[in-house]
Amino acid sequence: MSECYEYVPHRLLHQRVRDIASGAEGVLMAVINENVSDTGIERWLELAYIRGASGREFTTAATNVEPAPDHPRTAVSRRDQRSA
């Protein structure tokens, strides 16, 4: 199995992005062409490394990355809160 990895240029590198699969947002740190197989047969995939607000990075397929809206999404906006 080959252990070669390749950095891939991406138009959104170092910009705020959204993972369409999970809805999570963060800054796109890198896109790397990686062998994601754990068997003897190679399976290459372009993985996007996104750093979330917590500082932890997560990965997703590079095809799942889109520009994030101007304002980060929150679970409940102030507009939606009702006073008691």
C-alpha positions as CSV (number, residue, x, y, z in Angstrom):
1,M,0.0,0.0,0.0
2,S,1.4,3.4,-1.0
3,E,1.7,6.0,1.8
4,C,2.1,9.0,-0.5
5,Y,-0.1,12.0,0.2
6,E,-0.5,15.0,-2.1
7,Y,-1.7,18.5,-1.1
8,V,-4.3,19.7,-3.6
9,P,-5.0,23.4,-4.4
10,H,-8.5,24.5,-3.5
11,R,-10.2,27.9,-4.2
12,L,-11.6,28.1,-0.7
13,L,-8.3,27.4,1.2
14,H,-8.0,29.5,4.4
15,Q,-11.6,30.7,4.0
16,R,-14.7,30.1,6.1
17,V,-16.5,27.0,4.7
18,R,-19.4,24.7,5.5
19,D,-19.4,20.9,5.3
20,I,-22.7,20.1,3.6
21,A,-22.8,16.6,5.0
22,S,-22.8,17.7,8.7
23,G,-23.6,21.4,8.5
24,A,-20.4,22.1,10.6
25,E,-18.5,25.3,9.7
26,G,-14.9,26.3,10.1
27,V,-11.8,27.4,8.1
28,L,-10.5,25.2,5.3
29,M,-6.9,24.4,6.3
30,A,-5.9,21.9,3.6
31,V,-7.1,19.5,1.0
32,I,-5.1,16.3,0.7
33,N,-5.4,13.4,-1.7
34,E,-5.1,10.4,0.7
35,N,-5.3,6.7,0.5
36,V,-8.3,6.0,2.8
37,S,-8.3,2.2,2.4
38,D,-7.5,-0.1,5.2
39,T,-7.2,-3.1,2.9
40,G,-4.6,-4.0,0.3
41,I,-6.6,-2.3,-2.5
42,E,-5.8,1.5,-2.7
43,R,-8.8,3.9,-2.5
44,W,-7.8,7.5,-3.0
45,L,-10.0,10.4,-1.9
46,E,-9.5,14.2,-1.6
47,L,-10.1,15.0,2.0
48,A,-10.7,18.5,3.3
49,Y,-9.4,19.4,6.7
50,I,-11.6,22.0,8.4
51,R,-10.7,23.7,11.7
52,G,-13.9,24.4,13.7
53,A,-14.5,27.1,16.2
54,S,-13.2,24.9,19.0
55,G,-9.8,24.6,17.3
56,R,-10.3,20.9,16.5
57,E,-10.0,19.8,12.9
58,F,-12.3,17.4,11.2
59,T,-12.3,15.9,7.7
60,T,-14.9,15.6,5.0
61,A,-14.8,14.8,1.3
62,A,-13.6,17.9,-0.6
63,T,-16.8,17.7,-2.7
64,N,-18.8,18.4,0.5
65,V,-17.1,21.9,1.0
66,E,-19.0,25.1,0.2
67,P,-18.5,28.7,1.2
68,A,-20.0,29.5,4.6
69,P,-22.6,32.2,5.0
70,D,-21.3,35.5,6.3
71,H,-22.6,34.8,9.8
72,P,-22.0,31.5,11.6
73,R,-25.0,29.3,12.2
74,T,-26.2,29.0,15.8
75,A,-28.6,26.5,17.3
76,V,-31.1,29.1,18.3
77,S,-31.0,32.7,17.2
78,R,-32.1,35.6,19.4
79,R,-35.0,36.2,17.0
80,D,-36.4,32.7,17.7
81,Q,-36.2,33.0,21.5
82,R,-39.5,33.7,23.2
83,S,-39.7,35.5,26.6
84,A,-41.4,33.7,29.4
